[in-house]
């Protein structure tokens, strides 16, 4: 049997990190067994449909770098892959259920259903449809259809007994039929199918062999089993994946941090880092190994190693992964990676024709310090733009005085005039100056760092000065000396 799996998102919002993990697991499972990975768009909820969300699906996976074998944009033998283009199929199959007595038409008005909900809430009784139209006589049914009133088609859920299905991760699951949503709608009054009917019909017609989906869909599994039985079809293998949780044990949501892939992308995560980390949110190869590229995951992934317990999404761990992947890039690759964020910040445009050379010179200075690509503009802005004049107190190291800081900055500025090419010789000269002034090297350079970069924390100082040019650095130092001189005078 050739494995066929699918990812079936609804284009009602941007791609959530939990949904992308589901897609990744389906993709890896298919690749590990030489199977087929399918994208199906479940766009039958027309009220919540968002066209931009559909483009977000395509853009997300293009950025991540793994794709489907069949789908709306690539075609395939089991299409169409947009559910909104498969309405005739759903109507034909629901007619089969009606003919077999497994479903029925319901003409209850929205007003009646709303009053039913209110009455059930007031009485604190079980909620759900009361099956009023299930037991209509043939005459009553014909009268309802002849009235022209809008109707829906509902599934006949068995009134007694239990529905049982097997999950590859959870084992056998048994649900009493009285606890199942009573007679859910299969075809809505607008002619569009609900998730339940379209999902089952499409999985069967597309010959899906395994369904890997989030555990939040577990309550729908009994309904789907009833539908499979009603059609006389074999149900695919089910595997309900562990929930993705925040560190507080609650389902991952915006209160924990970024949740949409476009947010992670904007913050400067690398696709390879995100894929590697996501693969480990609920799956592990062994107790030791953490780093896998996509090709390795395609070979090593197996359903047997998916964890049953909910998986915690650790933002700090993801950030650590991202920093590790950034370190693995070559200087050119890292330069190319930060180019878009520097462009968006308007920095490269200011550099003109020298932008590319400047970018390549900058990249090695910050690559070891960056955890997110979005951090790059703030780190290097001083190389492109003049920083604001420093506050005089920022130019004075702790446990020092304005007068001492002024002396140090004046001497350092003069020493910059003949900055050696050798990093070793540069450090030697400035250490000697520090010893002469009775200052540690960090304290000696602190006023210069603030003067040149506008910050107390910066990329390697002397390498930065070489990139920006000694003349610019000395000019900033001279301006800071003036500020510090006035401050020292006032402080006397």
C-alpha positions as CSV (number, residue, x, y, z in Angstrom):
1,X,0.0,0.0,0.0
2,X,1.4,3.4,-1.0
3,X,1.2,5.9,1.8
4,X,-0.9,9.0,1.0
5,X,-1.3,11.8,3.5
6,X,-2.7,15.3,3.4
7,X,-2.5,18.7,5.1
8,X,-6.0,20.3,4.9
9,X,-6.0,23.9,6.2
10,X,-8.9,26.3,6.1
11,X,-8.0,29.7,4.7
12,X,-9.6,31.6,7.5
13,X,-6.4,33.0,9.1
14,X,-2.7,33.0,8.8
15,X,-0.7,29.8,9.2
16,X,-0.3,28.9,12.9
17,X,2.8,27.2,14.2
18,X,0.7,24.2,15.3
19,X,-0.8,23.8,11.9
20,X,2.6,23.9,10.3
21,X,3.9,21.2,12.6
22,X,1.0,19.1,11.5
23,X,2.0,19.7,7.9
24,X,5.6,19.0,8.6
25,X,4.8,15.6,10.3
26,X,2.6,14.6,7.4
27,X,5.3,15.6,4.9
28,X,8.1,13.7,6.8
29,X,5.9,10.6,7.3
30,X,5.2,10.5,3.6
31,X,8.9,11.0,2.6
32,X,10.1,8.5,5.1
33,X,8.0,5.8,3.4
34,X,8.2,7.0,-0.2
35,X,4.6,8.2,-0.1
36,X,2.6,11.2,-1.4
37,X,2.0,14.4,0.5
38,X,-1.1,16.3,-0.6
39,X,-2.4,19.9,0.1
40,X,-6.1,20.2,0.2
41,X,-7.8,23.6,0.9
42,X,-10.9,23.3,3.0
43,X,-12.6,26.5,1.9
44,X,-16.3,25.7,2.4
45,X,-16.7,28.1,5.3
46,X,-17.5,31.0,3.0
47,X,-18.3,33.4,5.8
48,X,-14.9,33.2,7.3
49,X,-12.9,32.7,4.1
50,X,-10.0,35.2,3.7
51,X,-8.3,35.3,0.3
52,X,-5.1,36.6,1.8
53,X,-5.0,33.5,4.0
54,X,-4.9,31.3,1.0
55,X,-1.8,33.1,-0.3
56,X,-0.3,32.9,3.2
57,X,-0.5,29.1,2.9
58,X,1.4,29.1,-0.3
59,X,3.9,31.7,0.9
60,X,4.6,30.0,4.2
61,X,5.6,26.7,2.7
62,X,7.6,28.3,-0.1
63,X,9.6,30.1,2.6
64,X,10.0,26.9,4.7
65,X,11.2,25.0,1.8
66,X,9.1,21.8,1.8
67,X,6.2,21.3,-0.6
68,X,3.3,19.0,-1.5
69,X,3.2,16.5,-4.4
70,X,-0.4,17.2,-5.2
71,X,-2.3,20.4,-4.6
72,X,-4.3,23.3,-6.0
73,X,-1.2,25.0,-7.5
74,X,0.5,21.9,-8.8
75,X,-2.4,19.7,-9.8
76,X,-2.6,15.9,-9.5
77,X,-4.8,12.9,-10.4
78,X,-7.3,13.4,-7.5
79,X,-8.2,17.0,-7.9
80,X,-9.7,19.5,-7.7
81,X,-7.9,20.2,-4.4
82,X,-10.1,23.2,-3.5
83,X,-13.2,22.0,-1.7
84,X,-15.3,24.8,-3.1
85,X,-14.8,23.2,-6.5
86,X,-16.0,19.8,-5.4
87,X,-19.6,20.7,-4.4
88,X,-21.2,18.2,-6.9
89,X,-19.3,15.4,-5.4
90,X,-20.6,16.2,-1.9
91,X,-24.2,16.5,-3.0
92,X,-23.9,13.2,-4.9
93,X,-22.6,11.4,-1.8
94,X,-25.1,13.0,0.6
95,X,-27.9,11.7,-1.7
96,X,-26.5,8.2,-1.1
97,X,-26.8,8.7,2.6
98,X,-30.3,10.0,2.3
99,X,-31.3,7.0,0.1
100,X,-29.8,4.6,2.7
101,X,-31.6,6.3,5.6
102,X,-28.3,7.3,7.2
103,X,-29.2,11.1,6.9
104,X,-32.3,13.2,6.7
105,X,-33.4,16.7,5.7
106,X,-34.1,19.2,8.4
107,X,-36.1,22.4,7.9
108,X,-35.8,23.8,11.4
109,X,-35.4,27.6,11.1
110,X,-32.5,29.5,12.7
111,X,-35.0,31.1,15.0
112,X,-36.2,27.7,16.3
113,X,-32.7,26.5,16.8
114,X,-31.7,29.7,18.7
115,X,-34.8,29.3,21.0
116,X,-33.8,25.6,21.5
117,X,-30.3,26.7,22.6
118,X,-31.7,29.3,25.0
119,X,-34.2,26.9,26.5
120,X,-31.5,24.2,27.0
121,X,-29.2,26.8,28.6
122,X,-32.0,28.0,30.9
123,X,-32.7,24.4,32.0
124,X,-29.0,23.6,32.2
125,X,-29.7,20.5,30.1
126,X,-27.6,18.9,27.4
127,X,-27.1,21.1,24.4
128,X,-27.5,20.2,20.8
129,X,-30.2,19.5,18.2
130,X,-33.3,17.8,19.5
131,X,-33.7,15.6,16.4
132,X,-37.2,17.1,15.7
133,X,-37.0,16.5,11.9
134,X,-35.5,13.0,12.3
135,X,-38.8,11.4,13.0
136,X,-41.1,13.3,10.6
137,X,-43.6,11.2,8.7
138,X,-43.3,11.0,4.9
139,X,-46.2,13.4,4.6
140,X,-44.6,15.9,7.0
141,X,-41.3,15.6,5.0
142,X,-43.0,16.3,1.7
143,X,-44.9,19.3,3.2
144,X,-41.7,20.7,4.5
145,X,-39.9,20.3,1.1
146,X,-42.9,21.7,-0.8
147,X,-42.9,24.8,1.3
148,X,-39.7,26.0,-0.2
149,X,-38.2,26.6,3.2
150,X,-34.4,26.4,3.4
151,X,-33.2,23.1,4.7
152,X,-30.0,21.3,5.7
153,X,-29.0,17.6,5.7
154,X,-28.2,16.0,9.0
155,X,-26.4,12.8,9.8
156,X,-28.3,10.1,11.8
157,X,-26.1,9.4,14.8
158,X,-27.0,6.0,16.4
159,X,-29.2,6.5,19.5
160,X,-27.7,3.6,21.4
161,X,-24.5,1.8,21.7
162,X,-21.0,3.1,21.2
163,X,-18.6,4.1,18.4
164,X,-15.1,2.7,18.6
165,X,-12.0,3.6,16.5
166,X,-8.3,2.9,16.9
167,X,-5.7,5.7,17.0
168,X,-2.1,4.8,16.2
169,X,-0.9,7.0,19.1
170,X,-3.7,6.7,21.6
171,X,-4.9,3.1,21.0
172,X,-8.5,2.1,21.0
173,X,-11.0,4.9,21.7
174,X,-14.6,4.2,22.7
175,X,-17.3,6.9,22.8
176,X,-20.9,6.3,23.8
177,X,-23.2,7.4,21.0
178,X,-25.3,9.4,23.5
179,X,-22.3,11.6,24.1
180,X,-21.7,12.4,20.4
181,X,-23.0,15.7,18.9
182,X,-26.6,14.8,18.0
183,X,-27.2,14.6,14.3
184,X,-24.7,17.2,13.0
185,X,-25.3,19.1,9.8
186,X,-23.6,17.6,6.6
187,X,-24.9,20.1,4.0
188,X,-25.7,23.6,5.0
189,X,-28.7,25.7,3.7
190,X,-26.3,27.5,1.3
191,X,-25.5,24.2,-0.3
192,X,-21.9,24.0,1.0
193,X,-20.8,20.9,3.0
194,X,-19.7,21.1,6.6
195,X,-16.2,20.0,7.6
196,X,-17.4,16.5,8.5
197,X,-18.9,15.5,5.2
198,X,-16.3,17.1,3.0
199,X,-13.4,15.8,5.0
200,X,-14.6,12.2,4.9
201,X,-15.6,12.2,1.2
202,X,-12.4,13.8,0.1
203,X,-10.1,11.6,2.2
204,X,-11.8,8.6,0.7
205,X,-11.8,9.8,-2.9
206,X,-8.2,11.1,-2.6
207,X,-7.2,7.6,-1.3
208,X,-5.7,9.0,1.9
209,X,-4.2,6.1,3.9
210,X,-3.1,7.9,7.1
211,X,-4.6,11.0,8.8
212,X,-2.1,12.8,11.1
213,X,-3.9,15.8,12.7
214,X,-3.9,17.7,16.0
215,X,-5.7,16.2,19.0
216,X,-8.1,19.1,19.1
217,X,-9.9,17.2,16.2
218,X,-10.3,14.0,18.3
219,X,-14.0,14.8,19.2
220,X,-14.8,14.7,15.5
221,X,-13.3,11.2,15.0
222,X,-16.4,9.3,16.2
223,X,-18.6,11.2,13.8
224,X,-16.3,10.5,11.0
225,X,-16.2,6.8,11.9
226,X,-20.0,6.8,11.7
227,X,-19.8,8.4,8.3
228,X,-17.3,5.9,7.0
229,X,-19.5,3.1,8.2
230,X,-22.6,4.7,6.6
231,X,-20.8,4.8,3.2
232,X,-19.3,1.3,3.7
233,X,-15.8,2.6,3.4
234,X,-12.6,1.7,5.3
235,X,-11.4,4.5,7.6
236,X,-7.8,5.6,7.1
237,X,-5.3,5.1,9.9
238,X,-5.8,7.8,12.5
239,X,-3.0,9.5,14.5
240,X,-4.0,12.4,16.6
241,X,-0.8,14.5,17.3
242,X,0.0,15.8,20.8
243,X,-1.2,19.4,21.5
244,X,1.3,22.3,21.3
245,X,1.2,24.0,24.7
246,X,2.8,27.1,26.2
247,X,5.1,26.7,29.3
248,X,2.1,27.4,31.5
249,X,0.4,24.2,30.3
250,X,-2.2,26.0,28.3
251,X,-2.8,25.7,24.5
252,X,-0.3,27.8,22.6
253,X,-1.8,31.2,21.9
254,X,-0.8,34.8,21.2
255,X,-0.4,35.5,25.0
256,X,2.6,33.2,24.9
257,X,4.3,35.1,22.0
258,X,4.3,34.8,18.2
259,X,2.1,32.0,16.8
260,X,1.8,32.7,13.1
261,X,4.7,31.7,10.8
262,X,4.7,35.2,9.3
263,X,5.5,36.6,12.8
264,X,8.4,34.2,13.3
265,X,9.6,35.1,9.8
266,X,9.4,38.8,10.5
267,X,11.3,38.4,13.8
268,X,14.2,36.9,11.9
269,X,14.0,33.1,12.3
270,X,15.7,30.9,9.7
271,X,13.5,28.3,8.0
272,X,15.9,25.5,8.8
273,X,16.0,26.4,12.5
274,X,12.2,26.6,12.7
275,X,11.7,23.2,10.9
276,X,14.4,21.5,13.1
277,X,12.8,22.8,16.3
278,X,9.2,22.1,15.2
279,X,10.1,18.5,14.4
280,X,11.1,18.1,18.0
281,X,7.9,19.5,19.4
282,X,6.3,16.2,20.0
283,X,8.8,13.8,18.3
284,X,12.3,12.7,19.2
285,X,14.8,10.5,17.4
286,X,16.7,9.6,20.6
287,X,17.5,11.2,23.9
288,X,20.6,13.0,22.8
289,X,20.5,14.3,19.2
290,X,18.9,17.7,18.6
291,X,20.1,19.0,15.2
292,X,18.6,17.6,12.0
293,X,18.4,19.1,8.5
294,X,15.3,18.4,6.4
295,X,16.9,15.6,4.4
296,X,17.8,13.8,7.6
297,X,14.3,14.2,9.0
298,X,12.9,12.8,5.9
299,X,14.8,9.6,6.4
300,X,14.6,9.3,10.2
301,X,11.0,10.3,11.0
302,X,8.6,7.6,12.2
303,X,5.1,7.6,13.7
304,X,6.3,5.3,16.5
305,X,8.5,8.0,18.0
306,X,5.7,10.6,18.3
307,X,5.1,11.4,22.0
308,X,1.6,10.9,23.5
309,X,2.0,13.8,26.0
310,X,1.3,17.4,25.1
311,X,4.4,19.2,23.7
312,X,5.7,22.4,25.1
313,X,6.7,25.2,22.7
314,X,9.7,26.8,24.3
315,X,10.5,30.2,22.7
316,X,13.9,30.5,24.4
317,X,14.9,27.1,23.0
318,X,13.7,28.1,19.5
319,X,15.8,31.3,19.8
320,X,18.8,29.2,20.8
321,X,18.3,26.9,17.8
322,X,18.1,29.9,15.6
323,X,21.3,31.4,16.9
324,X,23.0,28.1,16.4
325,X,21.8,27.9,12.8
326,X,23.0,31.5,12.2
327,X,26.5,30.6,13.4
328,X,26.5,27.7,10.8
329,X,26.0,30.1,7.9
330,X,29.0,31.2,5.8
331,X,29.7,35.0,6.0
332,X,28.2,35.4,2.5
333,X,25.1,33.4,3.5
334,X,24.7,35.4,6.7
335,X,25.1,38.7,4.7
336,X,22.4,37.6,2.3
337,X,20.2,36.6,5.2
338,X,20.3,40.0,6.9
339,X,20.1,42.0,3.6
340,X,16.3,42.1,3.6
341,X,16.0,43.3,7.2
342,X,18.7,46.0,6.6
343,X,16.9,47.0,3.4
344,X,13.6,47.2,5.3
345,X,15.2,49.4,7.9
346,X,16.4,51.7,5.1
347,X,20.1,51.3,5.9
348,X,21.5,49.8,2.7
349,X,19.9,52.5,0.5
350,X,21.9,55.1,2.5
351,X,25.1,53.4,1.7
352,X,24.7,53.7,-2.1
353,X,27.0,51.7,-4.4
354,X,29.1,50.7,-1.4
355,X,26.3,48.8,0.2
356,X,27.3,45.3,-0.8
357,X,30.9,45.7,0.2
358,X,29.8,47.3,3.5
359,X,27.4,44.5,4.1
360,X,30.1,41.8,3.6
361,X,32.4,43.7,6.0
362,X,29.7,44.1,8.6
363,X,28.4,40.5,8.6
364,X,31.4,38.9,10.5
365,X,31.2,41.5,13.2
366,X,27.7,40.5,14.3
367,X,27.2,36.9,13.2
368,X,28.4,35.5,16.6
369,X,26.1,37.9,18.5
370,X,22.8,37.7,16.6
371,X,20.0,35.3,17.7
372,X,17.4,36.8,15.4
373,X,18.0,38.4,12.1
374,X,15.8,41.3,13.2
375,X,18.4,42.3,15.7
376,X,20.9,43.2,13.0
377,X,19.7,46.8,12.1
378,X,20.0,48.0,15.7
379,X,23.5,46.5,16.0
380,X,24.9,48.2,12.9
381,X,22.9,51.3,12.5
382,X,25.8,53.4,13.7
383,X,27.8,52.3,10.6
384,X,25.2,53.9,8.3
385,X,23.8,56.8,10.3
386,X,25.2,59.3,12.7
387,X,24.0,58.3,16.2
388,X,22.4,60.9,18.5
389,X,24.9,62.9,20.6
390,X,25.6,60.8,23.7
391,X,24.4,61.8,27.1
392,X,27.5,62.9,29.1
393,X,26.9,60.5,31.9
394,X,26.9,57.5,29.4
395,X,30.5,58.5,28.6
396,X,31.7,57.9,32.1
397,X,32.4,54.3,33.2
398,X,31.2,53.1,36.5
399,X,33.6,53.8,39.4
400,X,35.2,56.6,37.3
401,X,34.9,60.3,37.1
402,X,34.1,62.8,34.3
403,X,37.6,64.1,34.4
404,X,39.2,60.6,34.2
405,X,36.8,59.6,31.4
406,X,37.7,62.8,29.5
407,X,41.4,62.1,29.9
408,X,40.9,58.5,28.6
409,X,38.8,59.5,25.6
410,X,41.3,62.3,24.7
411,X,44.2,59.9,24.7
412,X,42.3,57.1,22.9
413,X,41.2,59.5,20.2
414,X,44.8,60.5,19.5
415,X,45.9,56.9,19.5
416,X,43.3,56.1,16.8
417,X,45.3,58.3,14.3
418,X,47.6,55.4,13.7
419,X,45.4,52.3,14.2
420,X,47.5,49.2,13.4
421,X,46.2,46.6,10.9
422,X,46.9,43.8,13.3
423,X,44.3,43.1,16.0
424,X,47.0,41.8,18.3
425,X,49.1,44.9,17.9
426,X,46.0,47.2,18.4
427,X,45.1,45.5,21.7
428,X,48.7,45.7,22.8
429,X,48.8,49.5,22.3
430,X,45.6,50.2,24.1
431,X,46.4,47.9,27.0
432,X,49.6,49.8,27.4
433,X,47.7,53.0,27.5
434,X,45.3,51.6,30.0
435,X,48.2,50.5,32.3
436,X,49.6,54.0,32.0
437,X,46.3,55.6,33.0
438,X,45.7,52.9,35.7
439,X,42.5,51.7,33.9
440,X,41.2,48.4,32.8
441,X,40.9,48.0,29.0
442,X,37.1,47.8,29.2
443,X,36.9,51.1,31.2
444,X,39.4,52.7,28.9
445,X,37.4,51.9,25.7
446,X,33.9,52.5,27.2
447,X,33.8,56.2,26.4
448,X,35.0,55.6,22.9
449,X,32.5,52.8,22.3
450,X,29.6,55.1,23.3
451,X,31.0,58.0,21.3
452,X,31.5,55.9,18.1
453,X,28.4,53.5,18.3
454,X,26.0,55.4,20.4
455,X,25.7,52.4,22.7
456,X,27.4,50.8,25.6
457,X,27.1,47.4,23.8
458,X,28.3,47.0,20.3
459,X,30.1,44.7,17.8
460,X,33.9,44.5,18.2
461,X,34.9,48.1,18.5
462,X,38.2,48.3,16.5
463,X,36.8,46.1,13.7
464,X,33.8,48.4,13.5
465,X,36.1,51.5,13.3
466,X,38.0,50.0,10.5
467,X,34.7,49.3,8.6
468,X,33.4,52.8,9.1
469,X,36.7,54.5,8.7
470,X,39.1,56.0,11.2
471,X,38.2,59.6,10.2
472,X,34.5,59.2,11.0
473,X,35.3,57.5,14.3
474,X,37.7,60.3,15.3
475,X,35.2,62.9,14.4
476,X,32.6,61.3,16.7
477,X,35.1,60.9,19.4
478,X,36.1,64.6,19.1
479,X,32.4,65.6,19.4
480,X,32.1,63.4,22.5
481,X,35.2,65.0,24.0
482,X,33.6,68.4,23.8
483,X,30.4,67.1,25.5
484,X,32.5,65.3,28.2
485,X,34.7,68.4,28.7
486,X,31.7,70.6,29.4
487,X,30.3,67.9,31.7
488,X,33.6,67.6,33.6
489,X,33.7,71.4,34.1
490,X,30.2,71.4,35.5
491,X,31.0,68.5,37.8
492,X,34.0,70.2,39.5
